[in-house]
Amino acid sequence: MKTFKIAVLPGDGIGNEIVPPAADLCMDVAKKTGGFTLDMTNIEAGAALYARTGVSFPEESFQVCKQSDAILLGAMGLPSVRNPDGREIAPQLELRERLQLYAGVRPVKAYKGVPPVLANSKFAETNFVMVRESTEGLFAFRTNGIIENDETAREVMQLTRKGLKRVYDFSFKLAQSRKKRGFQGKLTLVDKANVFRSFKWARGVFDEEAKNYQDIKTEYCYVDAMAMNLVKNPWRYDVMVMENMFGDILSDLGAGIMGGLGMAPSADIGDENAVFQPCHGSAPDIAGQNKANPIATFLSAAMMLDWLGERDNVPQALQAGKMIEKAVEQALEKKVVRPQEFGGDSGTTQITEGIRNELAKL
Ligand code: ATP
């Protein structure tokens, strides 16, 4: 029987409230489907560890992550704990960079039972995936920003052919696999090619890649127009790919479409490793109060099982991922859980219990 090694990093703030139940849910579902087991290793990293020890992510912990089949992460960083240069503590960015997790995958879906953010009846059809290039763009030199003097500051954006090709390929393949499941088979490149030459050049790389995927329709959209379109008609999109900073911003808009940050899952995927984590941060304003919505983390855990199942051809793991999503869907639709995030009265423990009960019935 296949055993998947999972590195579990709850991190800071609400990470400690939402990751343990997500890990339990994975164990529950693995028992239910059979066919695979999970060997989970808990790892401490983040701002709280830095405040205590002066180190945010020990090298041996990084190595455990690197050797594992997948990494399940909560959230890292606390506004009150900073690096000497003033930036927040962010081992999750270190993981992205050192493990070359170039595809930031953020599915956006309208779930029944979550108050729709748009009145249009087509809103219920909203189901698309944003792919955020996660290793370069405006983050490429994030530690080297230059404050020239008190009047001028400068950051550099970098796009490379290698970086673009791999994330475009990933996105085309994702559109193909979704097409098999009945989606449109369309990839939208989001950029700002009307203003910046580098984005115009990147369109050429995109068009070259597109030749290998004749079954996928393509289109371009400027990032500012996309911000408006995602508010006006998000249901018209299938897969979209964009530069790092654009993805950082639009993925929060995607979370808003889903009803809140506590609903939005994500995966950062590379050729060898992958991190699964909710889109939100450590939310210190609600930490320790049983207010956090753990659904984004549960859906991220579902993506993890799905990815492992696909990668190693373990159908039970694929099924386990689908079962977690189904349990979430049913709990929301039946209003067994009503997250406080959108006006309900269920706290973290009630949401967890409601979803575990739905899973038990599947
Ligand atoms: P980061 O920059 O690290 O992503 P952030 O500054 O965007 O973090 P978050 O920690 O994500 O901030 O929190 C933003 C807001 O969303 C806060 O008001 C927080 O309480 C709320 N929030 C975040 N996650 C959740 C959640 N799981 N459930 C409920 N509310 C949440």
Boltz pocket constraint, residues with backbone or C-beta under 6 A from the ligand:
constraints:
  - pocket:
      binder: B
      contacts: [[A, 14], [A, 76], [A, 77], [A, 261], [A, 262], [A, 263], [A, 279], [A, 280], [A, 281], [A, 282], [A, 283], [A, 284], [A, 285], [A, 286], [A, 291], [A, 292], [A, 293], [A, 294], [A, 296], [A, 341]]
      max_distance: 6.0
